[in-house]
């Protein structure tokens, strides 16, 4: 019975893969019909994803630098002797 379940799952997965292939082909045909090169469009999407990933990595690096600097400043301010505050009566 388990073997039958596995086979039915595999068949369903293969059908989904085939449906996806057909859908992608029809999308490529639509793009080509309106004068857009599907391969170039996919390449642009890949390039955009790469640029976004690099930008996110740079942002995370910058944020980490800011957090390290804030921690350094905080540590330096707590390690330094506290300045005495002189209160004066102004009349």
PyMOL Python script that loads the backbone (N, CA, C, O; Angstrom):
from pymol import cmd

cmd.read_pdbstr("""\
ATOM      1  N   UNK A   1       0.815  -1.187   0.000  1.00  0.00           N
ATOM      2  CA  UNK A   1       0.000   0.000   0.000  1.00  0.00           C
ATOM      3  C   UNK A   1       0.866   1.263   0.000  1.00  0.00           C
ATOM      4  O   UNK A   1       0.556   2.227  -0.700  1.00  0.00           O
ATOM      5  N   UNK A   2       1.948   1.260   0.781  1.00  0.00           N
ATOM      6  CA  UNK A   2       2.836   2.410   0.832  1.00  0.00           C
ATOM      7  C   UNK A   2       3.501   2.628  -0.523  1.00  0.00           C
ATOM      8  O   UNK A   2       3.682   3.767  -0.955  1.00  0.00           O
ATOM      9  N   UNK A   3       3.861   1.548  -1.185  1.00  0.00           N
ATOM     10  CA  UNK A   3       4.467   1.640  -2.515  1.00  0.00           C
ATOM     11  C   UNK A   3       3.510   2.310  -3.490  1.00  0.00           C
ATOM     12  O   UNK A   3       3.931   3.115  -4.322  1.00  0.00           O
ATOM     13  N   UNK A   4       2.223   1.983  -3.393  1.00  0.00           N
ATOM     14  CA  UNK A   4       1.216   2.581  -4.266  1.00  0.00           C
ATOM     15  C   UNK A   4       1.096   4.078  -3.986  1.00  0.00           C
ATOM     16  O   UNK A   4       0.963   4.877  -4.913  1.00  0.00           O
ATOM     17  N   UNK A   5       1.144   4.456  -2.713  1.00  0.00           N
ATOM     18  CA  UNK A   5       1.085   5.875  -2.355  1.00  0.00           C
ATOM     19  C   UNK A   5       2.278   6.628  -2.931  1.00  0.00           C
ATOM     20  O   UNK A   5       2.133   7.730  -3.458  1.00  0.00           O
ATOM     21  N   UNK A   6       3.443   6.029  -2.825  1.00  0.00           N
ATOM     22  CA  UNK A   6       4.654   6.658  -3.354  1.00  0.00           C
ATOM     23  C   UNK A   6       4.547   6.816  -4.863  1.00  0.00           C
ATOM     24  O   UNK A   6       4.904   7.861  -5.408  1.00  0.00           O
ATOM     25  N   UNK A   7       4.060   5.790  -5.533  1.00  0.00           N
ATOM     26  CA  UNK A   7       3.915   5.862  -6.986  1.00  0.00           C
ATOM     27  C   UNK A   7       2.897   6.920  -7.384  1.00  0.00           C
ATOM     28  O   UNK A   7       3.110   7.642  -8.358  1.00  0.00           O
ATOM     29  N   UNK A   8       1.811   7.023  -6.662  1.00  0.00           N
ATOM     30  CA  UNK A   8       0.806   8.037  -7.002  1.00  0.00           C
ATOM     31  C   UNK A   8       1.359   9.445  -6.748  1.00  0.00           C
ATOM     32  O   UNK A   8       1.056  10.372  -7.499  1.00  0.00           O
ATOM     33  N   UNK A   9       2.152   9.605  -5.713  1.00  0.00           N
ATOM     34  CA  UNK A   9       2.785  10.897  -5.440  1.00  0.00           C
ATOM     35  C   UNK A   9       3.765  11.240  -6.561  1.00  0.00           C
ATOM     36  O   UNK A   9       3.816  12.379  -7.026  1.00  0.00           O
ATOM     37  N   UNK A  10       4.536  10.251  -6.985  1.00  0.00           N
ATOM     38  CA  UNK A  10       5.495  10.467  -8.071  1.00  0.00           C
ATOM     39  C   UNK A  10       4.775  10.841  -9.363  1.00  0.00           C
ATOM     40  O   UNK A  10       5.217  11.745 -10.073  1.00  0.00           O
ATOM     41  N   UNK A  11       3.683  10.167  -9.674  1.00  0.00           N
ATOM     42  CA  UNK A  11       2.917  10.492 -10.881  1.00  0.00           C
ATOM     43  C   UNK A  11       2.374  11.910 -10.813  1.00  0.00           C
ATOM     44  O   UNK A  11       2.432  12.654 -11.792  1.00  0.00           O
ATOM     45  N   UNK A  12       1.846  12.282  -9.649  1.00  0.00           N
ATOM     46  CA  UNK A  12       1.303  13.631  -9.473  1.00  0.00           C
ATOM     47  C   UNK A  12       2.410  14.678  -9.625  1.00  0.00           C
ATOM     48  O   UNK A  12       2.196  15.728 -10.230  1.00  0.00           O
ATOM     49  N   UNK A  13       3.577  14.391  -9.081  1.00  0.00           N
ATOM     50  CA  UNK A  13       4.704  15.315  -9.194  1.00  0.00           C
ATOM     51  C   UNK A  13       5.144  15.450 -10.649  1.00  0.00           C
ATOM     52  O   UNK A  13       5.424  16.556 -11.111  1.00  0.00           O
ATOM     53  N   UNK A  14       5.205  14.337 -11.369  1.00  0.00           N
ATOM     54  CA  UNK A  14       5.587  14.377 -12.783  1.00  0.00           C
ATOM     55  C   UNK A  14       4.562  15.170 -13.599  1.00  0.00           C
ATOM     56  O   UNK A  14       4.932  15.906 -14.514  1.00  0.00           O
ATOM     57  N   UNK A  15       3.295  15.023 -13.274  1.00  0.00           N
ATOM     58  CA  UNK A  15       2.257  15.783 -13.969  1.00  0.00           C
ATOM     59  C   UNK A  15       2.414  17.277 -13.702  1.00  0.00           C
ATOM     60  O   UNK A  15       2.259  18.096 -14.607  1.00  0.00           O
ATOM     61  N   UNK A  16       2.719  17.624 -12.461  1.00  0.00           N
ATOM     62  CA  UNK A  16       2.932  19.032 -12.129  1.00  0.00           C
ATOM     63  C   UNK A  16       4.142  19.610 -12.854  1.00  0.00           C
ATOM     64  O   UNK A  16       4.112  20.747 -13.325  1.00  0.00           O
ATOM     65  N   UNK A  17       5.196  18.823 -12.938  1.00  0.00           N
ATOM     66  CA  UNK A  17       6.382  19.271 -13.661  1.00  0.00           C
ATOM     67  C   UNK A  17       6.042  19.504 -15.128  1.00  0.00           C
ATOM     68  O   UNK A  17       6.453  20.509 -15.706  1.00  0.00           O
ATOM     69  N   UNK A  18       5.306  18.598 -15.725  1.00  0.00           N
ATOM     70  CA  UNK A  18       4.921  18.744 -17.130  1.00  0.00           C
ATOM     71  C   UNK A  18       4.011  19.955 -17.330  1.00  0.00           C
ATOM     72  O   UNK A  18       4.169  20.691 -18.305  1.00  0.00           O
ATOM     73  N   UNK A  19       3.074  20.166 -16.431  1.00  0.00           N
ATOM     74  CA  UNK A  19       2.202  21.345 -16.514  1.00  0.00           C
ATOM     75  C   UNK A  19       3.023  22.633 -16.409  1.00  0.00           C
ATOM     76  O   UNK A  19       2.761  23.609 -17.112  1.00  0.00           O
ATOM     77  N   UNK A  20       4.004  22.620 -15.534  1.00  0.00           N
ATOM     78  CA  UNK A  20       4.858  23.789 -15.369  1.00  0.00           C
ATOM     79  C   UNK A  20       5.665  24.048 -16.634  1.00  0.00           C
ATOM     80  O   UNK A  20       5.798  25.195 -17.062  1.00  0.00           O
ATOM     81  N   UNK A  21       6.205  22.990 -17.233  1.00  0.00           N
ATOM     82  CA  UNK A  21       6.953  23.136 -18.497  1.00  0.00           C
ATOM     83  C   UNK A  21       6.066  23.742 -19.581  1.00  0.00           C
ATOM     84  O   UNK A  21       6.484  24.652 -20.298  1.00  0.00           O
ATOM     85  N   UNK A  22       4.855  23.239 -19.695  1.00  0.00           N
ATOM     86  CA  UNK A  22       3.923  23.756 -20.706  1.00  0.00           C
ATOM     87  C   UNK A  22       3.599  25.224 -20.433  1.00  0.00           C
ATOM     88  O   UNK A  22       3.546  26.037 -21.355  1.00  0.00           O
ATOM     89  N   UNK A  23       3.383  25.555 -19.165  1.00  0.00           N
ATOM     90  CA  UNK A  23       3.069  26.936 -18.814  1.00  0.00           C
ATOM     91  C   UNK A  23       4.240  27.859 -19.149  1.00  0.00           C
ATOM     92  O   UNK A  23       4.038  28.957 -19.667  1.00  0.00           O
ATOM     93  N   UNK A  24       5.454  27.417 -18.857  1.00  0.00           N
ATOM     94  CA  UNK A  24       6.628  28.222 -19.179  1.00  0.00           C
ATOM     95  C   UNK A  24       6.782  28.406 -20.678  1.00  0.00           C
ATOM     96  O   UNK A  24       7.142  29.489 -21.139  1.00  0.00           O
ATOM     97  N   UNK A  25       6.515  27.362 -21.433  1.00  0.00           N
ATOM     98  CA  UNK A  25       6.583  27.475 -22.898  1.00  0.00           C
ATOM     99  C   UNK A  25       5.553  28.473 -23.399  1.00  0.00           C
ATOM    100  O   UNK A  25       5.852  29.278 -24.281  1.00  0.00           O
ATOM    101  N   UNK A  26       4.357  28.432 -22.854  1.00  0.00           N
ATOM    102  CA  UNK A  26       3.332  29.367 -23.312  1.00  0.00           C
ATOM    103  C   UNK A  26       3.689  30.798 -22.915  1.00  0.00           C
ATOM    104  O   UNK A  26       3.398  31.734 -23.660  1.00  0.00           O
ATOM    105  N   UNK A  27       4.307  30.978 -21.763  1.00  0.00           N
ATOM    106  CA  UNK A  27       4.745  32.314 -21.355  1.00  0.00           C
ATOM    107  C   UNK A  27       5.829  32.806 -22.312  1.00  0.00           C
ATOM    108  O   UNK A  27       5.807  33.962 -22.735  1.00  0.00           O
ATOM    109  N   UNK A  28       6.770  31.936 -22.650  1.00  0.00           N
ATOM    110  CA  UNK A  28       7.811  32.301 -23.608  1.00  0.00           C
ATOM    111  C   UNK A  28       7.199  32.694 -24.946  1.00  0.00           C
ATOM    112  O   UNK A  28       7.650  33.646 -25.582  1.00  0.00           O
ATOM    113  N   UNK A  29       6.178  31.966 -25.374  1.00  0.00           N
ATOM    114  CA  UNK A  29       5.510  32.297 -26.638  1.00  0.00           C
ATOM    115  C   UNK A  29       4.832  33.661 -26.547  1.00  0.00           C
ATOM    116  O   UNK A  29       4.871  34.438 -27.501  1.00  0.00           O
ATOM    117  N   UNK A  30       4.216  33.955 -25.412  1.00  0.00           N
ATOM    118  CA  UNK A  30       3.560  35.260 -25.228  1.00  0.00           C
ATOM    119  C   UNK A  30       4.600  36.368 -25.281  1.00  0.00           C
ATOM    120  O   UNK A  30       4.399  37.375 -25.959  1.00  0.00           O
ATOM    121  N   UNK A  31       5.714  36.190 -24.572  1.00  0.00           N
ATOM    122  CA  UNK A  31       6.774  37.201 -24.595  1.00  0.00           C
ATOM    123  C   UNK A  31       7.297  37.392 -26.017  1.00  0.00           C
ATOM    124  O   UNK A  31       7.458  38.522 -26.480  1.00  0.00           O
ATOM    125  N   UNK A  32       7.556  36.303 -26.693  1.00  0.00           N
ATOM    126  CA  UNK A  32       8.069  36.388 -28.065  1.00  0.00           C
ATOM    127  C   UNK A  32       7.052  37.090 -28.968  1.00  0.00           C
ATOM    128  O   UNK A  32       7.431  37.859 -29.852  1.00  0.00           O
ATOM    129  N   UNK A  33       5.788  36.830 -28.751  1.00  0.00           N
ATOM    130  CA  UNK A  33       4.733  37.448 -29.568  1.00  0.00           C
ATOM    131  C   UNK A  33       4.715  38.965 -29.422  1.00  0.00           C
ATOM    132  O   UNK A  33       4.432  39.677 -30.386  1.00  0.00           O
ATOM    133  N   UNK A  34       5.013  39.463 -28.231  1.00  0.00           N
ATOM    134  CA  UNK A  34       5.022  40.904 -28.015  1.00  0.00           C
ATOM    135  C   UNK A  34       6.409  41.514 -28.205  1.00  0.00           C
ATOM    136  O   UNK A  34       6.620  42.690 -27.907  1.00  0.00           O
ATOM    137  N   UNK A  35       7.343  40.723 -28.697  1.00  0.00           N
ATOM    138  CA  UNK A  35       8.670  41.237 -29.031  1.00  0.00           C
ATOM    139  C   UNK A  35       9.687  41.227 -27.908  1.00  0.00           C
ATOM    140  O   UNK A  35      10.710  41.906 -27.994  1.00  0.00           O
ATOM    141  N   UNK A  36       9.422  40.471 -26.859  1.00  0.00           N
ATOM    142  CA  UNK A  36      10.369  40.371 -25.747  1.00  0.00           C
ATOM    143  C   UNK A  36      11.097  39.037 -25.852  1.00  0.00           C
ATOM    144  O   UNK A  36      10.480  37.986 -26.023  1.00  0.00           O
ATOM    145  N   UNK A  37      12.414  39.101 -25.746  1.00  0.00           N
ATOM    146  CA  UNK A  37      13.226  37.879 -25.801  1.00  0.00           C
ATOM    147  C   UNK A  37      13.152  37.187 -24.443  1.00  0.00           C
ATOM    148  O   UNK A  37      13.680  37.705 -23.459  1.00  0.00           O
ATOM    149  N   UNK A  38      12.498  36.011 -24.375  1.00  0.00           N
ATOM    150  CA  UNK A  38      12.336  35.326 -23.082  1.00  0.00           C
ATOM    151  C   UNK A  38      13.670  34.991 -22.405  1.00  0.00           C
ATOM    152  O   UNK A  38      13.788  35.095 -21.184  1.00  0.00           O
ATOM    153  N   UNK A  39      14.662  34.593 -23.186  1.00  0.00           N
ATOM    154  CA  UNK A  39      15.961  34.244 -22.599  1.00  0.00           C
ATOM    155  C   UNK A  39      16.613  35.482 -21.983  1.00  0.00           C
ATOM    156  O   UNK A  39      17.179  35.420 -20.892  1.00  0.00           O
ATOM    157  N   UNK A  40      16.528  36.604 -22.695  1.00  0.00           N
ATOM    158  CA  UNK A  40      17.105  37.847 -22.160  1.00  0.00           C
ATOM    159  C   UNK A  40      16.363  38.269 -20.898  1.00  0.00           C
ATOM    160  O   UNK A  40      16.976  38.735 -19.938  1.00  0.00           O
ATOM    161  N   UNK A  41      15.058  38.107 -20.902  1.00  0.00           N
ATOM    162  CA  UNK A  41      14.263  38.456 -19.729  1.00  0.00           C
ATOM    163  C   UNK A  41      14.666  37.604 -18.523  1.00  0.00           C
ATOM    164  O   UNK A  41      14.796  38.119 -17.412  1.00  0.00           O
ATOM    165  N   UNK A  42      14.862  36.307 -18.742  1.00  0.00           N
ATOM    166  CA  UNK A  42      15.302  35.431 -17.646  1.00  0.00           C
ATOM    167  C   UNK A  42      16.684  35.845 -17.154  1.00  0.00           C
ATOM    168  O   UNK A  42      16.945  35.861 -15.951  1.00  0.00           O
ATOM    169  N   UNK A  43      17.575  36.182 -18.100  1.00  0.00           N
ATOM    170  CA  UNK A  43      18.920  36.620 -17.707  1.00  0.00           C
ATOM    171  C   UNK A  43      18.860  37.894 -16.883  1.00  0.00           C
ATOM    172  O   UNK A  43      19.592  38.041 -15.904  1.00  0.00           O
ATOM    173  N   UNK A  44      17.985  38.820 -17.279  1.00  0.00           N
ATOM    174  CA  UNK A  44      17.822  40.052 -16.513  1.00  0.00           C
ATOM    175  C   UNK A  44      17.292  39.768 -15.114  1.00  0.00           C
ATOM    176  O   UNK A  44      17.721  40.395 -14.145  1.00  0.00           O
ATOM    177  N   UNK A  45      16.369  38.833 -15.007  1.00  0.00           N
ATOM    178  CA  UNK A  45      15.820  38.472 -13.694  1.00  0.00           C
ATOM    179  C   UNK A  45      16.905  37.873 -12.802  1.00  0.00           C
ATOM    180  O   UNK A  45      16.968  38.171 -11.609  1.00  0.00           O
ATOM    181  N   UNK A  46      17.752  37.034 -13.378  1.00  0.00           N
ATOM    182  CA  UNK A  46      18.854  36.440 -12.616  1.00  0.00           C
ATOM    183  C   UNK A  46      19.824  37.527 -12.172  1.00  0.00           C
ATOM    184  O   UNK A  46      20.279  37.528 -11.028  1.00  0.00           O
ATOM    185  N   UNK A  47      20.142  38.451 -13.074  1.00  0.00           N
ATOM    186  CA  UNK A  47      21.056  39.544 -12.750  1.00  0.00           C
ATOM    187  C   UNK A  47      20.467  40.441 -11.659  1.00  0.00           C
ATOM    188  O   UNK A  47      21.179  40.867 -10.750  1.00  0.00           O
ATOM    189  N   UNK A  48      19.181  40.721 -11.750  1.00  0.00           N
ATOM    190  CA  UNK A  48      18.521  41.547 -10.735  1.00  0.00           C
ATOM    191  C   UNK A  48      18.567  40.853  -9.377  1.00  0.00           C
ATOM    192  O   UNK A  48      18.817  41.500  -8.360  1.00  0.00           O
ATOM    193  N   UNK A  49      18.332  39.566  -9.354  1.00  0.00           N
ATOM    194  CA  UNK A  49      18.381  38.817  -8.095  1.00  0.00           C
ATOM    195  C   UNK A  49      19.793  38.856  -7.502  1.00  0.00           C
ATOM    196  O   UNK A  49      19.958  38.966  -6.287  1.00  0.00           O
ATOM    197  N   UNK A  50      20.810  38.764  -8.368  1.00  0.00           N
ATOM    198  CA  UNK A  50      22.200  38.814  -7.905  1.00  0.00           C
ATOM    199  C   UNK A  50      22.509  40.188  -7.308  1.00  0.00           C
ATOM    200  O   UNK A  50      23.129  40.288  -6.248  1.00  0.00           O
ATOM    201  N   UNK A  51      22.074  41.241  -7.995  1.00  0.00           N
ATOM    202  CA  UNK A  51      22.320  42.603  -7.511  1.00  0.00           C
ATOM    203  C   UNK A  51      21.610  42.828  -6.180  1.00  0.00           C
ATOM    204  O   UNK A  51      22.184  43.419  -5.264  1.00  0.00           O
ATOM    205  N   UNK A  52      20.378  42.367  -6.067  1.00  0.00           N
ATOM    206  CA  UNK A  52      19.640  42.516  -4.808  1.00  0.00           C
ATOM    207  C   UNK A  52      20.331  41.765  -3.677  1.00  0.00           C
ATOM    208  O   UNK A  52      20.420  42.266  -2.556  1.00  0.00           O
ATOM    209  N   UNK A  53      20.820  40.564  -3.970  1.00  0.00           N
ATOM    210  CA  UNK A  53      21.518  39.782  -2.934  1.00  0.00           C
ATOM    211  C   UNK A  53      22.786  40.496  -2.487  1.00  0.00           C
ATOM    212  O   UNK A  53      23.089  40.530  -1.295  1.00  0.00           O
ATOM    213  N   UNK A  54      23.536  41.069  -3.437  1.00  0.00           N
ATOM    214  CA  UNK A  54      24.742  41.805  -3.087  1.00  0.00           C
ATOM    215  C   UNK A  54      24.406  43.045  -2.251  1.00  0.00           C
ATOM    216  O   UNK A  54      25.108  43.359  -1.289  1.00  0.00           O
ATOM    217  N   UNK A  55      23.338  43.742  -2.619  1.00  0.00           N
ATOM    218  CA  UNK A  55      22.933  44.931  -1.873  1.00  0.00           C
ATOM    219  C   UNK A  55      22.516  44.561  -0.452  1.00  0.00           C
ATOM    220  O   UNK A  55      22.859  45.263   0.499  1.00  0.00           O
ATOM    221  N   UNK A  56      21.781  43.466  -0.306  1.00  0.00           N
ATOM    222  CA  UNK A  56      21.372  43.032   1.033  1.00  0.00           C
ATOM    223  C   UNK A  56      22.580  42.638   1.869  1.00  0.00           C
ATOM    224  O   UNK A  56      22.628  42.930   3.063  1.00  0.00           O
ATOM    225  N   UNK A  57      23.557  41.975   1.252  1.00  0.00           N
ATOM    226  CA  UNK A  57      24.764  41.587   1.974  1.00  0.00           C
ATOM    227  C   UNK A  57      25.542  42.831   2.416  1.00  0.00           C
ATOM    228  O   UNK A  57      26.038  42.888   3.541  1.00  0.00           O
ATOM    229  N   UNK A  58      25.645  43.821   1.532  1.00  0.00           N
ATOM    230  CA  UNK A  58      26.346  45.063   1.880  1.00  0.00           C
ATOM    231  C   UNK A  58      25.615  45.789   3.009  1.00  0.00           C
ATOM    232  O   UNK A  58      26.248  46.335   3.912  1.00  0.00           O
ATOM    233  N   UNK A  59      24.297  45.794   2.958  1.00  0.00           N
ATOM    234  CA  UNK A  59      23.506  46.423   4.021  1.00  0.00           C
ATOM    235  C   UNK A  59      23.756  45.723   5.354  1.00  0.00           C
ATOM    236  O   UNK A  59      23.961  46.380   6.375  1.00  0.00           O
ATOM    237  N   UNK A  60      23.739  44.385   5.344  1.00  0.00           N
ATOM    238  CA  UNK A  60      23.986  43.635   6.588  1.00  0.00           C
ATOM    239  C   UNK A  60      25.391  43.930   7.121  1.00  0.00           C
ATOM    240  O   UNK A  60      25.579  44.076   8.328  1.00  0.00           O
ATOM    241  N   UNK A  61      26.385  44.018   6.213  1.00  0.00           N
ATOM    242  CA  UNK A  61      27.745  44.334   6.639  1.00  0.00           C
ATOM    243  C   UNK A  61      27.811  45.727   7.264  1.00  0.00           C
ATOM    244  O   UNK A  61      28.441  45.920   8.304  1.00  0.00           O
ATOM    245  N   UNK A  62      27.150  46.703   6.617  1.00  0.00           N
ATOM    246  CA  UNK A  62      27.126  48.060   7.157  1.00  0.00           C
ATOM    247  C   UNK A  62      26.454  48.098   8.524  1.00  0.00           C
ATOM    248  O   UNK A  62      26.935  48.761   9.443  1.00  0.00           O
ATOM    249  N   UNK A  63      25.363  47.398   8.650  1.00  0.00           N
ATOM    250  CA  UNK A  63      24.641  47.358   9.920  1.00  0.00           C
ATOM    251  C   UNK A  63      25.510  46.730  11.014  1.00  0.00           C
ATOM    252  O   UNK A  63      25.526  47.203  12.150  1.00  0.00           O
ATOM    253  N   UNK A  64      26.225  45.674  10.665  1.00  0.00           N
ATOM    254  CA  UNK A  64      27.115  45.032  11.635  1.00  0.00           C
ATOM    255  C   UNK A  64      28.227  45.993  12.049  1.00  0.00           C
ATOM    256  O   UNK A  64      28.598  46.047  13.222  1.00  0.00           O
ATOM    257  N   UNK A  65      28.762  46.757  11.081  1.00  0.00           N
ATOM    258  CA  UNK A  65      29.791  47.753  11.402  1.00  0.00           C
ATOM    259  C   UNK A  65      29.248  48.808  12.360  1.00  0.00           C
ATOM    260  O   UNK A  65      29.925  49.197  13.312  1.00  0.00           O
ATOM    261  N   UNK A  66      28.031  49.266  12.106  1.00  0.00           N
ATOM    262  CA  UNK A  66      27.408  50.277  12.971  1.00  0.00           C
ATOM    263  C   UNK A  66      27.206  49.716  14.377  1.00  0.00           C
ATOM    264  O   UNK A  66      27.468  50.406  15.363  1.00  0.00           O
ATOM    265  N   UNK A  67      26.745  48.481  14.474  1.00  0.00           N
ATOM    266  CA  UNK A  67      26.530  47.869  15.786  1.00  0.00           C
ATOM    267  C   UNK A  67      27.844  47.699  16.538  1.00  0.00           C
ATOM    268  O   UNK A  67      27.901  47.919  17.747  1.00  0.00           O
ATOM    269  N   UNK A  68      28.915  47.302  15.817  1.00  0.00           N
ATOM    270  CA  UNK A  68      30.225  47.164  16.466  1.00  0.00           C
ATOM    271  C   UNK A  68      30.727  48.525  16.962  1.00  0.00           C
ATOM    272  O   UNK A  68      31.252  48.639  18.070  1.00  0.00           O
ATOM    273  N   UNK A  69      30.557  49.549  16.125  1.00  0.00           N
ATOM    274  CA  UNK A  69      31.004  50.887  16.522  1.00  0.00           C
ATOM    275  C   UNK A  69      30.203  51.391  17.720  1.00  0.00           C
ATOM    276  O   UNK A  69      30.770  51.988  18.635  1.00  0.00           O
ATOM    277  N   UNK A  70      28.900  51.159  17.723  1.00  0.00           N
ATOM    278  CA  UNK A  70      28.063  51.576  18.856  1.00  0.00           C
ATOM    279  C   UNK A  70      28.496  50.849  20.125  1.00  0.00           C
ATOM    280  O   UNK A  70      28.555  51.455  21.195  1.00  0.00           O
ATOM    281  N   UNK A  71      28.796  49.568  20.017  1.00  0.00           N
ATOM    282  CA  UNK A  71      29.251  48.807  21.183  1.00  0.00           C
ATOM    283  C   UNK A  71      30.599  49.319  21.668  1.00  0.00           C
ATOM    284  O   UNK A  71      30.840  49.397  22.873  1.00  0.00           O
ATOM    285  N   UNK A  72      31.484  49.671  20.730  1.00  0.00           N
ATOM    286  CA  UNK A  72      32.798  50.193  21.094  1.00  0.00           C
ATOM    287  C   UNK A  72      32.657  51.529  21.822  1.00  0.00           C
ATOM    288  O   UNK A  72      33.308  51.757  22.842  1.00  0.00           O
ATOM    289  N   UNK A  73      31.811  52.403  21.298  1.00  0.00           N
ATOM    290  CA  UNK A  73      31.604  53.705  21.926  1.00  0.00           C
ATOM    291  C   UNK A  73      30.984  53.535  23.310  1.00  0.00           C
ATOM    292  O   UNK A  73      31.372  54.214  24.261  1.00  0.00           O
ATOM    293  N   UNK A  74      30.024  52.630  23.413  1.00  0.00           N
ATOM    294  CA  UNK A  74      29.385  52.389  24.711  1.00  0.00           C
ATOM    295  C   UNK A  74      30.400  51.855  25.718  1.00  0.00           C
ATOM    296  O   UNK A  74      30.433  52.287  26.871  1.00  0.00           O
ATOM    297  N   UNK A  75      31.225  50.911  25.270  1.00  0.00           N
ATOM    298  CA  UNK A  75      32.240  50.344  26.168  1.00  0.00           C
ATOM    299  C   UNK A  75      33.248  51.410  26.572  1.00  0.00           C
ATOM    300  O   UNK A  75      33.670  51.453  27.727  1.00  0.00           O
ATOM    301  N   UNK A  76      33.634  52.262  25.650  1.00  0.00           N
ATOM    302  CA  UNK A  76      34.599  53.317  25.961  1.00  0.00           C
ATOM    303  C   UNK A  76      34.001  54.320  26.947  1.00  0.00           C
ATOM    304  O   UNK A  76      34.697  54.829  27.826  1.00  0.00           O
ATOM    305  N   UNK A  77      32.721  54.595  26.796  1.00  0.00           N
ATOM    306  CA  UNK A  77      32.101  55.576  27.701  1.00  0.00           C
ATOM    307  C   UNK A  77      31.885  55.003  29.092  1.00  0.00           C
ATOM    308  O   UNK A  77      31.894  55.758  30.065  1.00  0.00           O
ATOM    309  N   UNK A  78      31.694  53.711  29.221  1.00  0.00           N
ATOM    310  CA  UNK A  78      31.501  53.111  30.549  1.00  0.00           C
ATOM    311  C   UNK A  78      32.841  52.833  31.218  1.00  0.00           C
ATOM    312  O   UNK A  78      32.918  52.777  32.445  1.00  0.00           O
ATOM    313  N   UNK A  79      33.911  52.656  30.417  1.00  0.00           N
ATOM    314  CA  UNK A  79      35.234  52.416  30.983  1.00  0.00           C
ATOM    315  C   UNK A  79      35.886  53.706  31.464  1.00  0.00           C
ATOM    316  O   UNK A  79      36.699  53.680  32.388  1.00  0.00           O
ATOM    317  N   UNK A  80      35.542  54.822  30.856  1.00  0.00           N
ATOM    318  CA  UNK A  80      36.144  56.103  31.225  1.00  0.00           C
ATOM    319  C   UNK A  80      35.586  56.552  32.570  1.00  0.00           C
ATOM    320  O   UNK A  80      34.415  56.320  32.873  1.00  0.00           O
ATOM    321  N   UNK A  81      36.436  57.200  33.381  1.00  0.00           N
ATOM    322  CA  UNK A  81      35.926  57.700  34.666  1.00  0.00           C
ATOM    323  C   UNK A  81      34.842  58.743  34.410  1.00  0.00           C
ATOM    324  O   UNK A  81      34.934  59.561  33.494  1.00  0.00           O
ATOM    325  N   UNK A  82      33.847  58.684  35.224  1.00  0.00           N
ATOM    326  CA  UNK A  82      32.732  59.608  35.066  1.00  0.00           C
ATOM    327  C   UNK A  82      33.163  61.003  35.529  1.00  0.00           C
ATOM    328  O   UNK A  82      33.738  61.177  36.604  1.00  0.00           O
ATOM    329  N   UNK A  83      32.875  61.951  34.710  1.00  0.00           N
ATOM    330  CA  UNK A  83      33.200  63.341  35.072  1.00  0.00           C
ATOM    331  C   UNK A  83      32.269  63.783  36.197  1.00  0.00           C
ATOM    332  O   UNK A  83      31.079  63.470  36.206  1.00  0.00           O
ATOM    333  N   UNK A  84      32.837  64.508  37.128  1.00  0.00           N
ATOM    334  CA  UNK A  84      32.001  64.987  38.235  1.00  0.00           C
ATOM    335  C   UNK A  84      31.222  66.191  37.774  1.00  0.00           C
ATOM    336  O   UNK A  84      31.727  67.081  37.090  1.00  0.00           O
ATOM    337  N   UNK A  85      30.035  66.180  38.157  1.00  0.00           N
ATOM    338  CA  UNK A  85      29.169  67.280  37.798  1.00  0.00           C
ATOM    339  C   UNK A  85      29.146  68.249  38.979  1.00  0.00           C
ATOM    340  O   UNK A  85      28.801  67.880  40.101  1.00  0.00           O
ATOM    341  N   UNK A  86      29.508  69.452  38.707  1.00  0.00           N
ATOM    342  CA  UNK A  86      29.566  70.469  39.750  1.00  0.00           C
ATOM    343  C   UNK A  86      28.280  71.261  39.698  1.00  0.00           C
ATOM    344  O   UNK A  86      27.926  71.859  38.682  1.00  0.00           O
ATOM    345  N   UNK A  87      27.598  71.246  40.816  1.00  0.00           N
ATOM    346  CA  UNK A  87      26.351  71.993  40.913  1.00  0.00           C
ATOM    347  C   UNK A  87      26.656  73.327  41.585  1.00  0.00           C
ATOM    348  O   UNK A  87      27.332  73.380  42.613  1.00  0.00           O
ATOM    349  N   UNK A  88      26.171  74.355  41.013  1.00  0.00           N
ATOM    350  CA  UNK A  88      26.346  75.683  41.583  1.00  0.00           C
ATOM    351  C   UNK A  88      24.995  76.320  41.745  1.00  0.00           C
ATOM    352  O   UNK A  88      24.089  76.158  40.928  1.00  0.00           O
ATOM    353  N   UNK A  89      24.899  77.028  42.793  1.00  0.00           N
ATOM    354  CA  UNK A  89      23.668  77.812  43.022  1.00  0.00           C
ATOM    355  C   UNK A  89      23.827  79.141  42.310  1.00  0.00           C
ATOM    356  O   UNK A  89      24.748  79.913  42.576  1.00  0.00           O
ATOM    357  N   UNK A  90      22.946  79.369  41.444  1.00  0.00           N
ATOM    358  CA  UNK A  90      22.938  80.669  40.763  1.00  0.00           C
ATOM    359  C   UNK A  90      21.774  81.459  41.306  1.00  0.00           C
ATOM    360  O   UNK A  90      20.613  81.072  41.168  1.00  0.00           O
ATOM    361  N   UNK A  91      22.097  82.546  41.909  1.00  0.00           N
ATOM    362  CA  UNK A  91      21.059  83.376  42.512  1.00  0.00           C
ATOM    363  C   UNK A  91      20.942  84.661  41.751  1.00  0.00           C
ATOM    364  O   UNK A  91      20.119  85.509  42.096  1.00  0.00           O
TER     365      UNK A  91
END
""", "prot")
cmd.dss("prot")
cmd.show_as("cartoon", "prot")
cmd.util.cbc("prot")
cmd.orient("prot")
